[in-house]
Every structure is written in C-alpha cells, then in structure tokens.
Amino acid sequence: MHEFAVVGMGITGLSSAIRLSEYGYNVVMLGDEKSASTACAGIITLQLEDLRDIILVKESIKIINELIRDSSLDEVGVTGRGFISVEDPIEAEESAELLKKAGVEFKQFNVGDALQIWPWLVLNKDEVVTLTIDDVSVEADKFIRFLIRKAVEKGVRIEKKWVKEIVYGERHRLVLSQSGEIQAEVVVLCLGAWTRVFLSKYGVSIPVAVLRIPAYRFRVSSRIISLADEVYESYWRPGVDGTIVGGGYHAEIVDDPLLFFQKPPDRFRVDAEKLLRLRLSSRAELVEEWSGPISITPDLDPIIDNLPGYDNVFFIDGLRGYGLMRGVALGYLLADIVSQRRGLDSIEEYRLSRFSNIF
Ligand SMILES: Cc1cc2nc3c(=O)[nH]c(=O)nc-3n(C[C@H](O)[C@H](O)[C@H](O)COP(=O)(O)OP(=O)(O)OC[C@H]3O[C@@H](n4cnc5c(N)ncnc54)[C@H](O)[C@@H]3O)c2cc1C
C-alpha cells in the first residue's frame, strides 16, 4: 500500500516521484525504462519561442543544477553547457525581446565575431548568432538512469513493471501485466505518448496527436556547442566520444505504440545530413539513428488534470518535442497538484477543459 503510485519512468514521472518523496510521501514508481525521454536528443535550452516555456525551462535548469550538484558531469550524462541559435536579423530581434522579457542573460554576435568564437560554424551574410549560457545538453539515456538512481536514493520504490489496468476504489489497485498488483491512494499517470490509448480504455479521450521523430548521431572532428539552426531548421548538441546528436525538424504520424521506436525513414537521414553540412565545416560520419514518440495538443501546451470521473487519479501528457526541458519543472508542478499543495484551479491553462469546444 502506497500513498502515491507514479506510472511511467520518463522525465515527468521521475520528476514527480522525486518531488513527492522529497515531501516525505511513500511513493512507488512503475514502468519501463524505455521512453521518449531516453530516446530524445537531450537538449535543454532557454531559447524557445514561448515566454511560459522559457520560464518553465529556467525552473527546470534550476532543479537540475540542484539535483546534480554532488555528481560528476560524466555520471549525470552532461555533455555541454550553453546554446546558440542562428537566425535572420528579424527573428534574432524577436528572440532578443523574448529573452529580455524572460530575464534570461544572452549575447548576440554578427557573422565575423561568431566565426572567431565558433570557427567550425558555417554562416551566411547578415545572420545573427544568439548565445545563452545556462542551457544544458545531456546524453538522455544516461541522464534518465541518473534520475532513476536519484529517485531510489530519495526513497522511491521502483517496480520495472507495466500497468495493465487500474481498478478504481477508495484505494486504487494497479494490476500489473506480468502478475501481481500495487495499491495506492493516489495514482499519477505519466505515460507520455502512451496516455491517449491508456485513457481511452476508461472512456476518456484527449486531443493529442502522436508523432514519431528521428535523431542522429554523427562522429565529427570539431567540438561544438549546442545549436539550433532556425534558418534551415535543424538542431545539434555535443555528444560523447567526439560525436554530435540532433537532426532536422522531421516527424511522421504514428498511431500504434509498437511502432514508436522504429528506425526512421532513409529520406529523413539524407535530409538531416544535408542540413548538418550547411552549418558544420568539419567532416561528419553517421554513427547511429533512432526515433521515438512525442504527443502534441492543438495549442501545443501540455495537459495536466485529474481523470474526469475518477478521484485521485491524475495525468500529464502533450509535452511535444520540448518535454525533456519542460518536464522537470512540470513534474514538480504535478507533484504539488497531486499532493494538494496547489489546486487544479491554479493551472487552468493546462487543464483538459480548455478544449471543451472541440469535443
Ligand atoms: C527523437 C526525439 C528527440 C527529442 N529531443 C528533445 C530534446 O532535445 N529536448 C527536449 O526537451 N525534448 C525532446 N524530445 C521530447 C521529449 O523526449 C518528450 O517530450 C518527453 O520525453 C516526454 O516525457 P514523458 O515523461 O511525458 O513521456 P516518456 O518519456 O515517453 O515516458 C512515458 C513512460 O511511460 C511508460 N508507460 C506507458 N504506458 C505504461 C503502462 N501502462 N505501464 C507502465 N509504464 C507505462 C513508457 O514506457 C515510458 O517509459 C524529443 C523526443 C524524441 C522522440
């Protein structure tokens, strides 16, 4: 019997479980280590297009810095700090306005100055490079393994088991796929792209589209800083052993969870390679490619709510391609909601009811 059962071992599940155990609750976390979080490209950046998202990432970075304080960068999987984006002058001006509003420190460089600092970068006339320094890049699977160890250290019980069904009652019963069950007073569903199918079994439909997106690892001869190319549309971060990880902004709709981690189509890889060569002057050799699922709501914001009709069952979904960076702060927020430190009415902007006009 547990006070909280957190289902899903991605970034949102781990963050909520860590926060709940810091509050002193008895927490069990269930799930599979394989997730969008372990498959993701590992970029945590302040350079986003939405003020609320930037503020969430600021909060995530603060929490991450606290969690990793006593660990080596290698243990955590951190491969770099700082982030640059390459933009045309108009976009660069808009980005500067937004970063100022969010209170984020940044610096902008013209082509000549930028090439002095990042000589491996290929830039076109008049482009502007914006640098922020607090951003973090990680090898995502290593970072998630670090957070799992952190959760255990803080007292979270981990059950690497799939939840087949929830039987609702005063104490909810989570029936496990293999065998057995877990009981908990409060259930927190952090199922990422699996949420839509899971909730549909309980007659709850949520407006999310599930996409599969690819990522690539190349071996390169230059040591890069993480970057977004907003002109040709690609993103890259430094990886381990002289590699970089990233890709273009490619995506395809996928409905069947069995296909979530399938190898990406060759045309995406060919395109990603071309995009990389437009920005990187050094040689690049493909090392590996993979893909993973993301879920997206119509207004691009996540959904956090209780399951309509079921007391003490909550869920979060719809973190799209920015889930690793926003998921830490959102997981902490979710922990506050499910432990009633904050009311759901304080996060109306994330609740399911905002879509009532499209049901
Ligand atoms: C290729 C790729 C690159 C990306 N790059 C970035 C990036 O650079 N930066 C960034 O911020 N975001 C990035 N993202 C997005 C990010 O990965 C996601 O938004 C985020 O990981 C979602 O986290 P989550 O906790 O909601 O879901 P997930 O991490 O998917 O976790 C859900 C977990 O629930 C488990 N689960 C599902 N059903 C059950 C069940 N019935 N019982 C038990 N467990 C269950 C799953 O196995 C999984 O472990 C990328 C995504 C992909 C695919």
PDBQT file of the ligand as one rigid body, heavy atoms in Angstrom, charges set to zero:
ROOT
HETATM    1  C1  LIG A 401      13.933  11.770 -31.106  1.00  0.00    +0.000 C 
HETATM    2  C2  LIG A 401      13.428  12.727 -30.060  1.00  0.00    +0.000 A 
HETATM    3  C3  LIG A 401      14.180  13.858 -29.758  1.00  0.00    +0.000 A 
HETATM    4  C4  LIG A 401      13.749  14.738 -28.757  1.00  0.00    +0.000 A 
HETATM    5  N1  LIG A 401      14.566  15.740 -28.382  1.00  0.00    +0.000 NA
HETATM    6  C5  LIG A 401      14.230  16.507 -27.333  1.00  0.00    +0.000 A 
HETATM    7  C6  LIG A 401      15.142  17.464 -26.833  1.00  0.00    +0.000 A 
HETATM    8  O1  LIG A 401      16.264  17.592 -27.326  1.00  0.00    +0.000 OA
HETATM    9  N2  LIG A 401      14.759  18.229 -25.792  1.00  0.00    +0.000 N 
HETATM   10  C7  LIG A 401      13.529  18.091 -25.212  1.00  0.00    +0.000 A 
HETATM   11  O2  LIG A 401      13.228  18.840 -24.284  1.00  0.00    +0.000 OA
HETATM   12  N3  LIG A 401      12.648  17.164 -25.647  1.00  0.00    +0.000 NA
HETATM   13  C8  LIG A 401      12.969  16.364 -26.678  1.00  0.00    +0.000 A 
HETATM   14  N4  LIG A 401      12.103  15.410 -27.103  1.00  0.00    +0.000 N 
HETATM   15  C9  LIG A 401      10.778  15.304 -26.475  1.00  0.00    +0.000 C 
HETATM   16  C10 LIG A 401      10.837  14.550 -25.151  1.00  0.00    +0.000 C 
HETATM   17  O3  LIG A 401      11.558  13.356 -25.303  1.00  0.00    +0.000 OA
HETATM   18  C11 LIG A 401       9.435  14.223 -24.639  1.00  0.00    +0.000 C 
HETATM   19  O4  LIG A 401       8.599  15.342 -24.717  1.00  0.00    +0.000 OA
HETATM   20  C12 LIG A 401       9.484  13.790 -23.176  1.00  0.00    +0.000 C 
HETATM   21  O5  LIG A 401      10.479  12.816 -23.006  1.00  0.00    +0.000 OA
HETATM   22  C13 LIG A 401       8.146  13.249 -22.715  1.00  0.00    +0.000 C 
HETATM   23  O6  LIG A 401       8.310  12.798 -21.401  1.00  0.00    +0.000 OA
HETATM   24  P1  LIG A 401       7.177  11.996 -20.672  1.00  0.00    +0.000 P 
HETATM   25  O7  LIG A 401       7.648  11.704 -19.311  1.00  0.00    +0.000 OA
HETATM   26  O8  LIG A 401       5.871  12.717 -20.842  1.00  0.00    +0.000 OA
HETATM   27  O9  LIG A 401       6.998  10.637 -21.538  1.00  0.00    +0.000 OA
HETATM   28  P2  LIG A 401       8.012   9.436 -21.732  1.00  0.00    +0.000 P 
HETATM   29  O10 LIG A 401       9.402   9.852 -21.531  1.00  0.00    +0.000 OA
HETATM   30  O11 LIG A 401       7.676   8.755 -23.010  1.00  0.00    +0.000 OA
HETATM   31  O12 LIG A 401       7.631   8.452 -20.549  1.00  0.00    +0.000 OA
HETATM   32  C14 LIG A 401       6.452   7.704 -20.557  1.00  0.00    +0.000 C 
HETATM   33  C15 LIG A 401       6.748   6.375 -19.861  1.00  0.00    +0.000 C 
HETATM   34  O13 LIG A 401       5.522   5.720 -19.553  1.00  0.00    +0.000 OA
HETATM   35  C16 LIG A 401       5.737   4.333 -19.737  1.00  0.00    +0.000 C 
HETATM   36  N5  LIG A 401       4.426   3.677 -19.859  1.00  0.00    +0.000 N 
HETATM   37  C17 LIG A 401       3.490   3.870 -20.804  1.00  0.00    +0.000 A 
HETATM   38  N6  LIG A 401       2.418   3.098 -20.563  1.00  0.00    +0.000 NA
HETATM   39  C18 LIG A 401       2.678   2.410 -19.418  1.00  0.00    +0.000 A 
HETATM   40  C19 LIG A 401       1.964   1.460 -18.638  1.00  0.00    +0.000 A 
HETATM   41  N7  LIG A 401       0.751   1.062 -18.976  1.00  0.00    +0.000 N 
HETATM   42  N8  LIG A 401       2.550   0.971 -17.520  1.00  0.00    +0.000 NA
HETATM   43  C20 LIG A 401       3.802   1.380 -17.143  1.00  0.00    +0.000 A 
HETATM   44  N9  LIG A 401       4.521   2.283 -17.842  1.00  0.00    +0.000 NA
HETATM   45  C21 LIG A 401       3.960   2.791 -18.964  1.00  0.00    +0.000 A 
HETATM   46  C22 LIG A 401       6.572   4.271 -21.008  1.00  0.00    +0.000 C 
HETATM   47  O14 LIG A 401       7.225   3.026 -21.135  1.00  0.00    +0.000 OA
HETATM   48  C23 LIG A 401       7.556   5.408 -20.738  1.00  0.00    +0.000 C 
HETATM   49  O15 LIG A 401       8.635   4.905 -20.002  1.00  0.00    +0.000 OA
HETATM   50  C24 LIG A 401      12.492  14.510 -28.109  1.00  0.00    +0.000 A 
HETATM   51  C25 LIG A 401      11.739  13.394 -28.428  1.00  0.00    +0.000 A 
HETATM   52  C26 LIG A 401      12.199  12.492 -29.381  1.00  0.00    +0.000 A 
HETATM   53  C27 LIG A 401      11.382  11.274 -29.676  1.00  0.00    +0.000 C 
ENDROOT
TORSDOF 0
